[in-house]
Amino acid sequence: MWKDMLFVGIGGGIGSILRFVTSRLSARFIHHEWLFLGTFTANIVGCLLI
């Protein structure tokens, strides 16, 4: 059980870092007015990768 919790924690940490980086990159290149566009992009890319 501890091993499962460790993997979930590591996966959550990696996912949140990638979401942050994707949000920053999309804000830099797209110059969008919608605040959620970076998070939306990160979620769509993550879904496609899974």
PDB file as gemmi writes it, atoms N, CA and C in Angstrom:
CRYST1    1.000    1.000    1.000  90.00  90.00  90.00 P 1                      
ATOM      1  N   MET A   1       0.811  -1.184   0.000  1.00  0.00           N  
ATOM      2  CA  MET A   1       0.000   0.000   0.000  1.00  0.00           C  
ATOM      3  C   MET A   1       0.868   1.267   0.000  1.00  0.00           C  
ATOM      4  N   TRP A   2       1.958   1.257   0.743  1.00  0.00           N  
ATOM      5  CA  TRP A   2       2.844   2.426   0.771  1.00  0.00           C  
ATOM      6  C   TRP A   2       3.478   2.659  -0.594  1.00  0.00           C  
ATOM      7  N   LYS A   3       3.758   1.561  -1.270  1.00  0.00           N  
ATOM      8  CA  LYS A   3       4.348   1.669  -2.600  1.00  0.00           C  
ATOM      9  C   LYS A   3       3.364   2.345  -3.563  1.00  0.00           C  
ATOM     10  N   ASP A   4       2.097   1.965  -3.479  1.00  0.00           N  
ATOM     11  CA  ASP A   4       1.075   2.586  -4.322  1.00  0.00           C  
ATOM     12  C   ASP A   4       0.941   4.074  -4.017  1.00  0.00           C  
ATOM     13  N   MET A   5       0.939   4.422  -2.743  1.00  0.00           N  
ATOM     14  CA  MET A   5       0.822   5.829  -2.361  1.00  0.00           C  
ATOM     15  C   MET A   5       2.033   6.625  -2.835  1.00  0.00           C  
ATOM     16  N   LEU A   6       3.200   6.013  -2.794  1.00  0.00           N  
ATOM     17  CA  LEU A   6       4.407   6.675  -3.281  1.00  0.00           C  
ATOM     18  C   LEU A   6       4.311   6.953  -4.779  1.00  0.00           C  
ATOM     19  N   PHE A   7       3.849   5.965  -5.542  1.00  0.00           N  
ATOM     20  CA  PHE A   7       3.714   6.149  -6.987  1.00  0.00           C  
ATOM     21  C   PHE A   7       2.664   7.207  -7.328  1.00  0.00           C  
ATOM     22  N   VAL A   8       1.576   7.242  -6.585  1.00  0.00           N  
ATOM     23  CA  VAL A   8       0.548   8.263  -6.809  1.00  0.00           C  
ATOM     24  C   VAL A   8       1.113   9.646  -6.500  1.00  0.00           C  
ATOM     25  N   GLY A   9       1.874   9.767  -5.429  1.00  0.00           N  
ATOM     26  CA  GLY A   9       2.484  11.049  -5.075  1.00  0.00           C  
ATOM     27  C   GLY A   9       3.493  11.516  -6.104  1.00  0.00           C  
ATOM     28  N   ILE A  10       4.313  10.604  -6.583  1.00  0.00           N  
ATOM     29  CA  ILE A  10       5.301  10.956  -7.608  1.00  0.00           C  
ATOM     30  C   ILE A  10       4.605  11.360  -8.900  1.00  0.00           C  
ATOM     31  N   GLY A  11       3.596  10.591  -9.289  1.00  0.00           N  
ATOM     32  CA  GLY A  11       2.848  10.924 -10.506  1.00  0.00           C  
ATOM     33  C   GLY A  11       2.142  12.264 -10.397  1.00  0.00           C  
ATOM     34  N   GLY A  12       1.566  12.543  -9.234  1.00  0.00           N  
ATOM     35  CA  GLY A  12       0.898  13.828  -9.025  1.00  0.00           C  
ATOM     36  C   GLY A  12       1.876  14.987  -9.065  1.00  0.00           C  
ATOM     37  N   GLY A  13       3.047  14.793  -8.491  1.00  0.00           N  
ATOM     38  CA  GLY A  13       4.064  15.844  -8.518  1.00  0.00           C  
ATOM     39  C   GLY A  13       4.560  16.124  -9.923  1.00  0.00           C  
ATOM     40  N   ILE A  14       4.825  15.076 -10.675  1.00  0.00           N  
ATOM     41  CA  ILE A  14       5.282  15.244 -12.055  1.00  0.00           C  
ATOM     42  C   ILE A  14       4.193  15.905 -12.893  1.00  0.00           C  
ATOM     43  N   GLY A  15       2.956  15.472 -12.695  1.00  0.00           N  
ATOM     44  CA  GLY A  15       1.841  16.057 -13.447  1.00  0.00           C  
ATOM     45  C   GLY A  15       1.651  17.531 -13.158  1.00  0.00           C  
ATOM     46  N   SER A  16       1.775  17.915 -11.897  1.00  0.00           N  
ATOM     47  CA  SER A  16       1.581  19.328 -11.560  1.00  0.00           C  
ATOM     48  C   SER A  16       2.720  20.192 -12.096  1.00  0.00           C  
ATOM     49  N   ILE A  17       3.932  19.677 -12.093  1.00  0.00           N  
ATOM     50  CA  ILE A  17       5.061  20.425 -12.662  1.00  0.00           C  
ATOM     51  C   ILE A  17       4.887  20.590 -14.169  1.00  0.00           C  
ATOM     52  N   LEU A  18       4.485  19.526 -14.856  1.00  0.00           N  
ATOM     53  CA  LEU A  18       4.279  19.621 -16.300  1.00  0.00           C  
ATOM     54  C   LEU A  18       3.119  20.552 -16.639  1.00  0.00           C  
ATOM     55  N   ARG A  19       2.078  20.547 -15.826  1.00  0.00           N  
ATOM     56  CA  ARG A  19       0.953  21.461 -16.048  1.00  0.00           C  
ATOM     57  C   ARG A  19       1.406  22.915 -15.881  1.00  0.00           C  
ATOM     58  N   PHE A  20       2.230  23.170 -14.888  1.00  0.00           N  
ATOM     59  CA  PHE A  20       2.753  24.524 -14.662  1.00  0.00           C  
ATOM     60  C   PHE A  20       3.613  24.982 -15.837  1.00  0.00           C  
ATOM     61  N   VAL A  21       4.515  24.115 -16.298  1.00  0.00           N  
ATOM     62  CA  VAL A  21       5.399  24.467 -17.412  1.00  0.00           C  
ATOM     63  C   VAL A  21       4.590  24.698 -18.683  1.00  0.00           C  
ATOM     64  N   THR A  22       3.616  23.841 -18.954  1.00  0.00           N  
ATOM     65  CA  THR A  22       2.783  24.004 -20.138  1.00  0.00           C  
ATOM     66  C   THR A  22       1.987  25.296 -20.076  1.00  0.00           C  
ATOM     67  N   SER A  23       1.486  25.629 -18.902  1.00  0.00           N  
ATOM     68  CA  SER A  23       0.733  26.865 -18.732  1.00  0.00           C  
ATOM     69  C   SER A  23       1.617  28.081 -18.998  1.00  0.00           C  
ATOM     70  N   ARG A  24       2.833  28.064 -18.488  1.00  0.00           N  
ATOM     71  CA  ARG A  24       3.755  29.186 -18.712  1.00  0.00           C  
ATOM     72  C   ARG A  24       4.148  29.310 -20.183  1.00  0.00           C  
ATOM     73  N   LEU A  25       4.410  28.174 -20.833  1.00  0.00           N  
ATOM     74  CA  LEU A  25       4.793  28.220 -22.244  1.00  0.00           C  
ATOM     75  C   LEU A  25       3.646  28.704 -23.118  1.00  0.00           C  
ATOM     76  N   SER A  26       2.440  28.248 -22.831  1.00  0.00           N  
ATOM     77  CA  SER A  26       1.310  28.696 -23.645  1.00  0.00           C  
ATOM     78  C   SER A  26       1.043  30.180 -23.422  1.00  0.00           C  
ATOM     79  N   ALA A  27       1.239  30.679 -22.214  1.00  0.00           N  
ATOM     80  CA  ALA A  27       1.051  32.110 -21.956  1.00  0.00           C  
ATOM     81  C   ALA A  27       2.104  32.935 -22.691  1.00  0.00           C  
ATOM     82  N   ARG A  28       3.285  32.396 -22.837  1.00  0.00           N  
ATOM     83  CA  ARG A  28       4.363  33.127 -23.515  1.00  0.00           C  
ATOM     84  C   ARG A  28       4.145  33.182 -25.027  1.00  0.00           C  
ATOM     85  N   PHE A  29       3.686  32.083 -25.620  1.00  0.00           N  
ATOM     86  CA  PHE A  29       3.604  32.015 -27.072  1.00  0.00           C  
ATOM     87  C   PHE A  29       2.238  32.379 -27.635  1.00  0.00           C  
ATOM     88  N   ILE A  30       1.182  32.183 -26.883  1.00  0.00           N  
ATOM     89  CA  ILE A  30      -0.159  32.412 -27.413  1.00  0.00           C  
ATOM     90  C   ILE A  30      -0.678  33.796 -27.040  1.00  0.00           C  
ATOM     91  N   HIS A  31      -0.258  34.346 -25.917  1.00  0.00           N  
ATOM     92  CA  HIS A  31      -0.735  35.641 -25.411  1.00  0.00           C  
ATOM     93  C   HIS A  31      -2.254  35.649 -25.307  1.00  0.00           C  
ATOM     94  N   HIS A  32      -2.774  34.678 -24.611  1.00  0.00           N  
ATOM     95  CA  HIS A  32      -4.219  34.522 -24.488  1.00  0.00           C  
ATOM     96  C   HIS A  32      -4.785  35.386 -23.362  1.00  0.00           C  
ATOM     97  N   GLU A  33      -6.054  35.694 -23.472  1.00  0.00           N  
ATOM     98  CA  GLU A  33      -6.736  36.459 -22.435  1.00  0.00           C  
ATOM     99  C   GLU A  33      -7.430  35.542 -21.433  1.00  0.00           C  
ATOM    100  N   TRP A  34      -7.674  34.302 -21.811  1.00  0.00           N  
ATOM    101  CA  TRP A  34      -8.335  33.357 -20.919  1.00  0.00           C  
ATOM    102  C   TRP A  34      -7.303  32.770 -19.975  1.00  0.00           C  
ATOM    103  N   LEU A  35      -7.588  32.808 -18.710  1.00  0.00           N  
ATOM    104  CA  LEU A  35      -6.624  32.340 -17.717  1.00  0.00           C  
ATOM    105  C   LEU A  35      -6.489  30.823 -17.700  1.00  0.00           C  
ATOM    106  N   PHE A  36      -7.523  30.128 -18.111  1.00  0.00           N  
ATOM    107  CA  PHE A  36      -7.522  28.673 -18.004  1.00  0.00           C  
ATOM    108  C   PHE A  36      -6.978  27.970 -19.237  1.00  0.00           C  
ATOM    109  N   LEU A  37      -6.573  28.690 -20.254  1.00  0.00           N  
ATOM    110  CA  LEU A  37      -6.155  28.053 -21.501  1.00  0.00           C  
ATOM    111  C   LEU A  37      -4.906  27.192 -21.318  1.00  0.00           C  
ATOM    112  N   GLY A  38      -3.966  27.619 -20.509  1.00  0.00           N  
ATOM    113  CA  GLY A  38      -2.767  26.817 -20.265  1.00  0.00           C  
ATOM    114  C   GLY A  38      -3.075  25.517 -19.555  1.00  0.00           C  
ATOM    115  N   THR A  39      -3.934  25.573 -18.549  1.00  0.00           N  
ATOM    116  CA  THR A  39      -4.331  24.360 -17.836  1.00  0.00           C  
ATOM    117  C   THR A  39      -5.130  23.444 -18.749  1.00  0.00           C  
ATOM    118  N   PHE A  40      -6.011  24.010 -19.544  1.00  0.00           N  
ATOM    119  CA  PHE A  40      -6.796  23.219 -20.490  1.00  0.00           C  
ATOM    120  C   PHE A  40      -5.884  22.514 -21.486  1.00  0.00           C  
ATOM    121  N   THR A  41      -4.891  23.226 -22.006  1.00  0.00           N  
ATOM    122  CA  THR A  41      -3.938  22.638 -22.944  1.00  0.00           C  
ATOM    123  C   THR A  41      -3.155  21.508 -22.288  1.00  0.00           C  
ATOM    124  N   ALA A  42      -2.713  21.723 -21.060  1.00  0.00           N  
ATOM    125  CA  ALA A  42      -1.965  20.686 -20.348  1.00  0.00           C  
ATOM    126  C   ALA A  42      -2.826  19.454 -20.117  1.00  0.00           C  
ATOM    127  N   ASN A  43      -4.088  19.639 -19.784  1.00  0.00           N  
ATOM    128  CA  ASN A  43      -4.979  18.505 -19.559  1.00  0.00           C  
ATOM    129  C   ASN A  43      -5.236  17.724 -20.844  1.00  0.00           C  
ATOM    130  N   ILE A  44      -5.430  18.417 -21.950  1.00  0.00           N  
ATOM    131  CA  ILE A  44      -5.663  17.739 -23.225  1.00  0.00           C  
ATOM    132  C   ILE A  44      -4.419  16.965 -23.658  1.00  0.00           C  
ATOM    133  N   VAL A  45      -3.259  17.579 -23.552  1.00  0.00           N  
ATOM    134  CA  VAL A  45      -2.014  16.885 -23.919  1.00  0.00           C  
ATOM    135  C   VAL A  45      -1.797  15.672 -23.017  1.00  0.00           C  
ATOM    136  N   GLY A  46      -2.063  15.829 -21.727  1.00  0.00           N  
ATOM    137  CA  GLY A  46      -1.924  14.703 -20.803  1.00  0.00           C  
ATOM    138  C   GLY A  46      -2.865  13.565 -21.130  1.00  0.00           C  
ATOM    139  N   CYS A  47      -4.099  13.891 -21.488  1.00  0.00           N  
ATOM    140  CA  CYS A  47      -5.063  12.850 -21.866  1.00  0.00           C  
ATOM    141  C   CYS A  47      -4.613  12.115 -23.118  1.00  0.00           C  
ATOM    142  N   LEU A  48      -4.075  12.849 -24.070  1.00  0.00           N  
ATOM    143  CA  LEU A  48      -3.617  12.211 -25.300  1.00  0.00           C  
ATOM    144  C   LEU A  48      -2.394  11.327 -25.060  1.00  0.00           C  
ATOM    145  N   LEU A  49      -1.546  11.712 -24.124  1.00  0.00           N  
ATOM    146  CA  LEU A  49      -0.358  10.906 -23.827  1.00  0.00           C  
ATOM    147  C   LEU A  49      -0.707   9.617 -23.084  1.00  0.00           C  
ATOM    148  N   ILE A  50      -1.758   9.677 -22.293  1.00  0.00           N  
ATOM    149  CA  ILE A  50      -2.162   8.478 -21.540  1.00  0.00           C  
ATOM    150  C   ILE A  50      -2.800   7.500 -22.487  1.00  0.00           C  
TER     151      ILE A  50                                                      
END                                                                             
